[in-house]
Amino acid sequence: MQSFEIDKNDLLRIKDALEADDAALQELLSEFHASEIAIILEGLPQESRDRIINILPAEIASDVISEMDAESHPEKILENLDPEKRSEIVEELDYDDATDIISQLPEEQQNEILEDLDEEDASNIRTLLTYDEDTAGGLMNTQVIKVNLNASKKEALDTVIKLSEEMEEFYSIYVVDDLNKLLGTVSLKSIIKSKNSIKVADLIQTDYEYVTADTDQEEVARLISQYNLTSIPVVDEGMHLLGHITFDDVIDVLEEENTEDILKISGVSEDEELSGNWREAVKSRLPWLILNLMTAFLAASVIRYFGGTIAKLSIIAGYMTMIAGMGGNAATQSLAVTVRRISLNDLTDNQAYRTVLKEFTVGLINGAVTGLIVLAVAIFYDQNPMLGLVIFLAMTGNLIIAGIAGSAIPLFLKRVGIDPAVASSIIITTFTDVFGFLLLLGMASYFLL
């Protein structure tokens, strides 16, 4: 499905329908998919959101709410609904989606919603609420298709039909014993094609991947991606089956983690919502800028130290920003690639060494090429071959440092238990600025004065 964008005509039609009666609004909404209605709701005021959800059938309303971005606060819609409509919608949601939304509400309101639900639904959601939202337990759905190891073909098919009635779709059938311990998986195809005398024990596949409830969501995403799984079971320490996680949930995790890493590399707190106001943005970013300012004083102190050189050789000032800027850009490129590699795989010592060596080589080549360009400019424009040589050496040296710093620093931070996406950018900026100025001004003082 192609991405949906609201055009001006749609907006006008929606605004007109909101001013009309519910029948006209409902007729217009019937033209859109649930995911498209979710996007429409994200751009509407709360009062209009509540009205639209109230007139939609519970089945569609649940799909709309589950498709809404977390930053649009779909939980506020549940909060404003009357108890009967709210219960209908929550009971239509998958347990994992219901948990994600309800968990954003205060505990008192959570209990109020759960008390109005069917006992089984409330129990499943309460269980999921006990898990950290960034773990497999917080991500899983407790609705699974499972059959007993000793079941016959007919018994297994009857179980699958019964359990699938309340599920929109399923990807895996899990095999358990009488104590609900996970033993393996079995495909629906193999059950259907087998003889009537066959038991599940004869069809079981014991080669499978699984995660425990406390497994980090990034590891879950990595396993599903690595092994091309449609779903992965979640178990406790005793291998009892708790639920499963499907690939569509992992897509959301990957998007969330990538956004988080991008924000961190940019020096923006993950707590800042992309749709937040300016106050939240200032609160999130200002501490990082102040920390960056503190490190910038180191670079300023190098310039102060070589103040005499700059006064006697003013032409060098124009090239200082060039050296520092190129080093910063090269370090950011190296950092982005390295942090991405770390997020995808836990690098071994050999892989880490090869990563740093690769970035050293890239820095050497890129530094030499860009340095030669600046050397040519200095020769033909400034008529100063020695100045060009100094800039060439400084440029090459700083891009080598940028490559090493951009790869080695995040690897080191990861090794000592610090999130490399958070602290790396500030450290490497200081490295490239300080060493870039040191190389340029130091060699200029020695060779040109």
Backbone torsions as a table, in degrees:
resi	resn	phi	psi	omega
1	MET	NA	135.4	-180.0
2	GLN	-75.3	154.4	178.7
3	SER	-65.4	145.8	-174.8
4	PHE	-102.3	133.6	175.7
5	GLU	-128.0	137.6	-179.5
6	ILE	-81.7	119.0	177.3
7	ASP	-91.1	174.4	-174.2
8	LYS	-62.6	-37.9	-179.6
9	ASN	-64.2	-42.3	177.6
10	ASP	-61.2	-43.2	-179.5
11	LEU	-61.5	-43.3	179.6
12	LEU	-64.5	-41.6	179.7
13	ARG	-64.2	-40.9	-179.6
14	ILE	-66.6	-42.7	179.2
15	LYS	-63.7	-41.3	178.0
16	ASP	-64.2	-41.7	-178.9
17	ALA	-66.7	-34.1	178.9
18	LEU	-67.4	-25.2	178.7
19	GLU	-88.4	-11.0	179.5
20	ALA	-94.2	-166.2	-179.8
21	ASP	-82.4	171.8	-175.7
22	ASP	-63.5	-32.6	-178.8
23	ALA	-63.3	-43.8	179.2
24	ALA	-65.7	-40.1	179.8
25	LEU	-66.3	-42.2	-179.5
26	GLN	-65.3	-37.8	178.7
27	GLU	-64.6	-40.7	178.7
28	LEU	-66.5	-43.6	-178.0
29	LEU	-64.3	-25.8	-179.4
30	SER	-65.1	-15.7	179.6
31	GLU	-80.0	-13.7	-173.9
32	PHE	-109.4	150.4	172.6
33	HIS	-74.6	157.3	-179.3
34	ALA	-55.7	-40.5	179.8
35	SER	-67.1	-30.7	177.6
36	GLU	-73.4	-38.4	176.2
37	ILE	-63.7	-35.9	178.2
38	ALA	-60.4	-42.2	178.4
39	ILE	-65.8	-39.8	178.2
40	ILE	-61.5	-44.5	-178.4
41	LEU	-62.4	-34.8	-177.9
42	GLU	-62.6	-21.5	-179.5
43	GLY	-102.3	7.7	-177.9
44	LEU	-108.1	156.2	175.0
45	PRO	-67.3	161.7	-174.4
46	GLN	-58.3	-39.6	-178.5
47	GLU	-60.9	-41.3	179.3
48	SER	-70.4	-37.2	176.7
49	ARG	-58.8	-48.6	-177.4
50	ASP	-60.8	-40.5	-178.4
51	ARG	-65.2	-44.4	-178.8
52	ILE	-63.4	-45.7	179.8
53	ILE	-62.3	-36.8	-178.3
54	ASN	-65.7	-32.4	-177.0
55	ILE	-91.6	-11.0	177.9
56	LEU	-80.3	146.6	172.3
57	PRO	-59.1	148.7	-175.4
58	ALA	-55.8	-38.0	-178.3
59	GLU	-63.2	-43.7	179.6
60	ILE	-74.5	-41.4	179.9
61	ALA	-58.8	-38.0	179.1
62	SER	-66.3	-39.2	177.5
63	ASP	-65.2	-40.0	-179.9
64	VAL	-63.1	-49.1	-178.4
65	ILE	-62.8	-39.5	-179.2
66	SER	-69.5	-23.8	-179.6
67	GLU	-86.7	-13.6	-177.8
68	MET	-69.2	145.0	177.4
69	ASP	-67.0	143.0	-177.8
70	ALA	-59.3	-32.7	-178.9
71	GLU	-70.6	-12.9	176.1
72	SER	-87.6	-1.7	174.5
73	HIS	55.9	65.0	177.1
74	PRO	-63.5	-20.2	179.9
75	GLU	-63.2	-26.1	179.4
76	LYS	-68.0	-28.1	176.6
77	ILE	-67.0	-46.6	177.4
78	LEU	-59.2	-39.2	-177.7
79	GLU	-61.3	-33.1	-174.7
80	ASN	-92.7	-9.7	-177.9
81	LEU	-76.9	156.0	173.6
82	ASP	-72.6	151.8	-172.2
83	PRO	-53.5	-40.1	-177.0
84	GLU	-66.2	-48.6	178.9
85	LYS	-63.7	-41.2	-179.7
86	ARG	-61.3	-43.3	-179.9
87	SER	-64.3	-40.6	178.5
88	GLU	-59.9	-43.3	-178.4
89	ILE	-68.6	-46.8	-178.3
90	VAL	-62.4	-38.2	-180.0
91	GLU	-69.8	-20.0	175.6
92	GLU	-82.8	-20.6	-179.1
93	LEU	-74.0	149.0	167.9
94	ASP	-64.0	150.6	-175.8
95	TYR	-57.8	-39.2	-178.3
96	ASP	-67.4	-39.7	178.5
97	ASP	-67.8	-42.1	178.8
98	ALA	-60.8	-41.4	-179.7
99	THR	-64.8	-43.9	-179.6
100	ASP	-57.8	-41.2	-176.8
101	ILE	-76.6	-48.0	-177.2
102	ILE	-64.4	-32.1	-177.5
103	SER	-63.3	-18.2	-179.1
104	GLN	-82.5	-6.9	-179.4
105	LEU	-93.4	157.4	174.3
106	PRO	-59.4	154.1	-174.9
107	GLU	-57.6	-37.9	-179.2
108	GLU	-61.9	-42.0	179.7
109	GLN	-74.0	-32.1	174.5
110	GLN	-58.4	-49.1	-178.9
111	ASN	-63.1	-36.9	179.4
112	GLU	-62.5	-42.5	179.1
113	ILE	-67.9	-45.2	-176.3
114	LEU	-66.2	-32.1	-179.9
115	GLU	-67.0	-23.8	-179.6
116	ASP	-88.4	-5.6	-176.6
117	LEU	-90.1	164.5	170.3
118	ASP	-56.8	144.2	-174.5
119	GLU	-57.1	-41.2	-179.4
120	GLU	-67.1	-44.6	178.9
121	ASP	-61.8	-46.2	-179.2
122	ALA	-61.8	-40.2	-179.3
123	SER	-64.1	-43.2	179.8
124	ASN	-65.0	-41.7	-179.6
125	ILE	-69.0	-40.2	176.9
126	ARG	-59.1	-40.3	178.9
127	THR	-62.5	-45.3	-179.2
128	LEU	-66.7	-30.4	179.6
129	LEU	-67.2	-17.3	-179.7
130	THR	-78.8	-15.2	-178.1
131	TYR	-91.3	149.4	174.3
132	ASP	-63.0	135.6	-175.5
133	GLU	-65.3	-18.8	-179.6
134	ASP	-95.1	13.5	-179.9
135	THR	-113.9	171.7	178.2
136	ALA	-60.4	-37.2	179.0
137	GLY	-61.8	-38.5	178.6
138	GLY	-76.6	-15.7	-176.8
139	LEU	-98.1	-22.8	-170.0
140	MET	-76.0	161.3	171.5
141	ASN	-111.8	128.5	-176.5
142	THR	-80.1	-8.4	176.1
143	GLN	-80.9	109.1	-178.6
144	VAL	-132.7	159.8	173.3
145	ILE	-98.7	115.4	179.8
146	LYS	-135.9	142.9	179.4
147	VAL	-127.0	154.1	-178.9
148	ASN	-78.5	144.1	-178.4
149	LEU	-55.7	-36.8	-174.3
150	ASN	-93.3	8.2	-178.4
151	ALA	-71.6	148.1	174.9
152	SER	-81.5	175.1	179.1
153	LYS	-58.7	-47.8	-178.7
154	LYS	-62.7	-44.1	-179.7
155	GLU	-63.1	-39.7	-180.0
156	ALA	-65.8	-44.4	179.6
157	LEU	-64.5	-41.4	178.2
158	ASP	-61.5	-39.7	179.7
159	THR	-65.8	-44.5	179.9
160	VAL	-61.3	-44.8	-179.9
161	ILE	-62.0	-44.6	-177.8
162	LYS	-65.0	-47.8	-176.0
163	LEU	-71.8	-26.6	-176.8
164	SER	-82.8	-9.1	-177.8
165	GLU	-60.7	-34.9	-178.4
166	GLU	-97.9	10.5	-179.8
167	MET	-117.2	137.4	178.9
168	GLU	-66.5	-40.8	180.0
169	GLU	-160.3	159.4	176.3
170	PHE	-144.6	153.9	-174.7
171	TYR	-116.3	-23.7	-174.9
172	SER	-137.4	150.3	172.7
173	ILE	-117.0	120.5	-176.2
174	TYR	-98.0	145.5	-179.6
175	VAL	-106.0	127.0	-179.3
176	VAL	-128.6	163.9	174.5
177	ASP	-95.2	-169.5	-177.5
178	ASP	-65.7	-19.5	-179.8
179	LEU	-98.6	11.4	-179.9
180	ASN	67.5	25.4	175.2
181	LYS	-83.8	133.2	-178.7
182	LEU	-71.6	127.6	-178.8
183	LEU	-115.0	-21.1	-178.9
184	GLY	163.2	-160.6	179.4
185	THR	-130.2	163.9	174.8
186	VAL	-145.0	140.9	-178.8
187	SER	-88.2	147.5	177.9
188	LEU	-62.8	-35.8	179.4
189	LYS	-60.2	-44.0	-178.0
190	SER	-68.2	-32.7	177.4
191	ILE	-67.5	-46.6	-178.0
192	ILE	-63.8	-40.8	-175.7
193	LYS	-79.9	-13.1	-175.5
194	SER	-76.2	163.3	176.8
195	LYS	-72.6	158.0	-177.2
196	ASN	-63.7	-25.1	-177.2
197	SER	-82.2	-10.5	-176.9
198	ILE	-72.4	144.1	174.1
199	LYS	-108.0	162.1	-179.8
200	VAL	-58.0	-34.2	-179.4
201	ALA	-58.8	-26.3	179.7
202	ASP	-83.4	-12.9	-175.4
203	LEU	-112.0	-6.4	-172.1
204	ILE	-63.8	142.0	174.3
205	GLN	-109.8	115.9	-174.6
206	THR	-94.7	-3.1	178.0
207	ASP	-93.3	97.5	-175.6
208	TYR	-148.8	159.1	176.9
209	GLU	-99.8	148.6	177.1
210	TYR	-150.2	164.7	176.4
211	VAL	-133.1	157.7	174.9
212	THR	-92.6	166.5	-174.2
213	ALA	-62.4	-27.1	-177.6
214	ASP	-95.8	8.4	176.8
215	THR	-65.8	134.7	-180.0
216	ASP	-64.1	144.7	-176.4
217	GLN	-62.4	-28.7	177.1
218	GLU	-65.8	-38.2	178.0
219	GLU	-68.0	-37.6	176.5
220	VAL	-60.6	-46.7	179.7
221	ALA	-62.2	-39.7	-179.3
222	ARG	-63.8	-43.2	-179.1
223	LEU	-65.2	-44.9	-179.9
224	ILE	-63.6	-39.0	178.7
225	SER	-69.8	-44.6	-176.1
226	GLN	-64.1	-40.7	-175.6
227	TYR	-101.6	8.6	178.2
228	ASN	52.3	49.8	-177.3
229	LEU	-90.4	147.7	172.2
230	THR	-87.0	-25.8	176.2
231	SER	-158.7	163.0	-179.9
232	ILE	-140.2	132.4	-177.9
233	PRO	-75.0	152.0	176.9
234	VAL	-116.1	129.1	-177.5
235	VAL	-127.2	165.4	172.6
236	ASP	-94.1	-172.6	-176.2
237	GLU	-64.0	-24.6	179.1
238	GLY	-93.2	13.1	179.5
239	MET	67.1	19.7	173.9
240	HIS	-76.1	134.9	-177.2
241	LEU	-72.2	122.7	-179.3
242	LEU	-102.8	-33.8	-177.0
243	GLY	172.3	-162.2	177.2
244	HIS	-149.8	163.3	179.0
245	ILE	-122.7	130.3	-177.8
246	THR	-100.5	162.9	-174.4
247	PHE	-62.0	-30.5	-179.1
248	ASP	-67.6	-30.7	174.8
249	ASP	-69.0	-34.0	-178.9
250	VAL	-69.7	-32.7	177.0
251	ILE	-58.7	-43.4	177.6
252	ASP	-63.3	-38.4	179.3
253	VAL	-64.3	-45.7	-179.1
254	LEU	-61.7	-41.6	178.1
255	GLU	-63.1	-43.3	-179.9
256	GLU	-63.4	-45.4	-177.7
257	GLU	-68.4	-39.6	178.6
258	ASN	-64.0	-42.5	177.4
259	THR	-61.6	-42.6	-179.9
260	GLU	-61.6	-44.3	-179.7
261	ASP	-65.5	-40.7	179.5
262	ILE	-62.5	-43.4	179.6
263	LEU	-64.2	-41.7	-178.3
264	LYS	-65.5	-44.6	-179.9
265	ILE	-61.0	-32.5	179.9
266	SER	-82.7	0.3	-179.5
267	GLY	77.6	29.6	178.9
268	VAL	-115.6	133.0	-179.0
269	SER	-65.7	144.3	178.0
270	GLU	-67.8	-14.5	179.6
271	ASP	-75.5	-15.3	179.6
272	GLU	-77.9	121.5	178.1
273	GLU	-76.8	140.7	-178.5
274	LEU	-61.7	-28.4	-179.4
275	SER	-101.6	13.0	-177.1
276	GLY	-71.5	169.6	-179.1
277	ASN	-87.0	-179.9	-173.7
278	TRP	-67.6	-30.9	179.9
279	ARG	-63.7	-44.1	178.4
280	GLU	-64.1	-38.3	-179.6
281	ALA	-64.9	-44.3	179.3
282	VAL	-64.1	-45.6	-179.8
283	LYS	-60.3	-35.4	-178.1
284	SER	-77.8	-39.8	-169.8
285	ARG	-93.7	-32.3	-173.8
286	LEU	-57.2	-43.4	178.7
287	PRO	-57.4	-38.9	179.8
288	TRP	-68.7	-37.8	178.9
289	LEU	-66.9	-37.4	177.3
290	ILE	-65.1	-42.6	177.1
291	LEU	-62.1	-40.5	177.9
292	ASN	-64.9	-35.5	178.1
293	LEU	-63.6	-39.5	178.9
294	MET	-61.5	-42.3	180.0
295	THR	-71.7	-28.2	179.7
296	ALA	-65.9	-24.3	177.7
297	PHE	-63.0	-27.8	177.1
298	LEU	-63.3	-46.1	178.7
299	ALA	-64.1	-39.0	179.3
300	ALA	-64.3	-34.5	180.0
301	SER	-67.4	-32.1	176.7
302	VAL	-66.0	-43.4	179.3
303	ILE	-63.0	-42.4	178.5
304	ARG	-60.5	-41.3	-178.0
305	TYR	-61.6	-36.6	-178.5
306	PHE	-100.4	27.8	-179.7
307	GLY	-58.2	-37.3	179.3
308	GLY	-64.6	-40.2	178.7
309	THR	-62.9	-43.6	-179.3
310	ILE	-65.4	-38.2	179.5
311	ALA	-64.6	-39.6	-178.9
312	LYS	-80.7	-25.1	-176.2
313	LEU	-130.3	69.0	-172.9
314	SER	-61.5	-25.3	-178.7
315	ILE	-61.8	-24.7	-177.2
316	ILE	-68.3	-26.0	-177.2
317	ALA	-60.3	-36.3	-179.8
318	GLY	-65.3	-29.2	-178.4
319	TYR	-88.6	-13.9	-179.1
320	MET	-62.7	-47.5	-179.3
321	THR	-64.8	-32.9	178.7
322	MET	-64.8	-45.5	-179.8
323	ILE	-63.7	-46.9	-178.8
324	ALA	-65.9	-42.7	-179.2
325	GLY	-64.2	-44.7	178.9
326	MET	-64.1	-39.9	178.0
327	GLY	-63.9	-42.0	178.9
328	GLY	-63.5	-42.8	178.8
329	ASN	-63.9	-44.2	-179.8
330	ALA	-64.2	-40.0	179.6
331	ALA	-66.4	-38.2	178.8
332	THR	-65.1	-39.1	176.3
333	GLN	-61.8	-47.3	179.9
334	SER	-63.0	-41.4	180.0
335	LEU	-62.9	-45.7	-178.0
336	ALA	-60.1	-44.9	-179.5
337	VAL	-65.4	-43.0	-176.6
338	THR	-68.9	-44.4	178.7
339	VAL	-62.4	-37.9	178.0
340	ARG	-64.8	-41.1	177.9
341	ARG	-63.6	-40.1	179.3
342	ILE	-64.2	-40.4	-178.3
343	SER	-69.0	-27.9	179.8
344	LEU	-85.1	-35.3	-177.4
345	ASN	-145.8	147.3	173.7
346	ASP	-84.0	101.7	-170.4
347	LEU	-67.5	137.9	173.7
348	THR	-75.6	170.1	178.9
349	ASP	-58.5	-41.5	-179.5
350	ASN	-66.0	-41.4	178.4
351	GLN	-66.1	-38.0	178.5
352	ALA	-64.8	-42.7	178.5
353	TYR	-61.7	-43.6	-179.2
354	ARG	-67.3	-32.6	177.3
355	THR	-64.5	-46.5	179.2
356	VAL	-65.4	-41.2	179.3
357	LEU	-63.0	-41.0	178.7
358	LYS	-62.0	-46.3	-178.6
359	GLU	-68.3	-31.3	173.8
360	PHE	-61.5	-46.2	-179.2
361	THR	-64.2	-44.2	178.6
362	VAL	-61.3	-43.3	179.2
363	GLY	-63.0	-40.4	179.5
364	LEU	-62.4	-48.2	-177.5
365	ILE	-68.5	-48.3	-179.6
366	ASN	-63.5	-38.5	178.6
367	GLY	-64.7	-41.5	-179.3
368	ALA	-66.4	-42.3	-178.9
369	VAL	-66.1	-49.7	-179.9
370	THR	-68.1	-33.3	177.2
371	GLY	-64.8	-38.7	178.2
372	LEU	-64.5	-36.0	178.2
373	ILE	-63.3	-44.9	179.7
374	VAL	-68.1	-35.7	176.4
375	LEU	-58.8	-44.0	179.3
376	ALA	-63.7	-40.4	178.8
377	VAL	-63.0	-44.0	-178.7
378	ALA	-64.1	-35.5	-179.4
379	ILE	-71.4	-47.5	-173.1
380	PHE	-88.2	-26.6	-177.2
381	TYR	-98.3	-45.2	-178.5
382	ASP	-94.5	-8.1	-179.8
383	GLN	55.1	42.2	-176.4
384	ASN	-141.5	86.3	-178.6
385	PRO	-59.4	-37.9	-179.1
386	MET	-66.2	-38.6	174.7
387	LEU	-61.0	-43.0	178.7
388	GLY	-61.1	-39.9	179.8
389	LEU	-65.5	-41.6	178.6
390	VAL	-61.5	-44.9	-179.4
391	ILE	-66.7	-39.2	177.4
392	PHE	-58.5	-48.0	-179.3
393	LEU	-65.9	-39.3	179.8
394	ALA	-67.3	-41.6	179.5
395	MET	-64.2	-47.0	179.7
396	THR	-61.8	-47.0	-178.9
397	GLY	-62.9	-40.6	-177.4
398	ASN	-71.7	-34.4	177.2
399	LEU	-72.1	-29.0	172.4
400	ILE	-66.2	-45.7	178.1
401	ILE	-61.6	-40.1	179.2
402	ALA	-61.2	-43.9	179.5
403	GLY	-64.0	-44.1	-179.9
404	ILE	-66.7	-46.9	-179.0
405	ALA	-64.6	-42.4	-178.1
406	GLY	-65.2	-24.0	179.0
407	SER	-102.3	-42.7	-175.0
408	ALA	-73.3	-39.1	-176.7
409	ILE	-63.1	-49.3	177.8
410	PRO	-63.6	-33.9	177.4
411	LEU	-65.6	-40.4	178.2
412	PHE	-66.2	-45.1	179.9
413	LEU	-61.4	-40.4	177.3
414	LYS	-61.7	-40.2	-178.3
415	ARG	-64.8	-35.7	-177.9
416	VAL	-93.4	7.3	173.0
417	GLY	89.5	17.4	178.1
418	ILE	-106.5	137.0	179.9
419	ASP	-62.6	114.7	-176.1
420	PRO	-66.2	-25.4	-178.8
421	ALA	-71.5	-24.1	-175.8
422	VAL	-81.5	-50.1	-168.9
423	ALA	-98.1	-18.0	-170.9
424	SER	-62.3	-44.6	-172.4
425	SER	-60.8	-40.1	-179.5
426	ILE	-67.9	-40.6	-178.1
427	ILE	-67.3	-45.1	-176.0
428	ILE	-70.2	-31.2	176.1
429	THR	-62.0	-42.8	177.2
430	THR	-63.0	-43.5	179.2
431	PHE	-57.2	-52.1	-174.0
432	THR	-69.4	-36.4	178.7
433	ASP	-68.0	-50.5	-176.7
434	VAL	-63.6	-49.7	-177.2
435	PHE	-73.5	-31.0	176.3
436	GLY	-63.5	-45.7	178.0
437	PHE	-67.7	-39.6	179.1
438	LEU	-61.1	-46.5	-178.9
439	LEU	-63.4	-49.4	-175.6
440	LEU	-67.0	-52.6	-175.8
441	LEU	-72.5	-34.3	178.1
442	GLY	-64.7	-48.1	179.6
443	MET	-69.3	-34.8	177.6
444	ALA	-63.6	-40.3	178.8
445	SER	-64.2	-37.5	-175.0
446	TYR	-79.9	-43.3	-172.1
447	PHE	-96.5	-25.8	-171.4
448	LEU	-106.2	-11.8	-179.4
449	LEU	-111.9	NA	NA
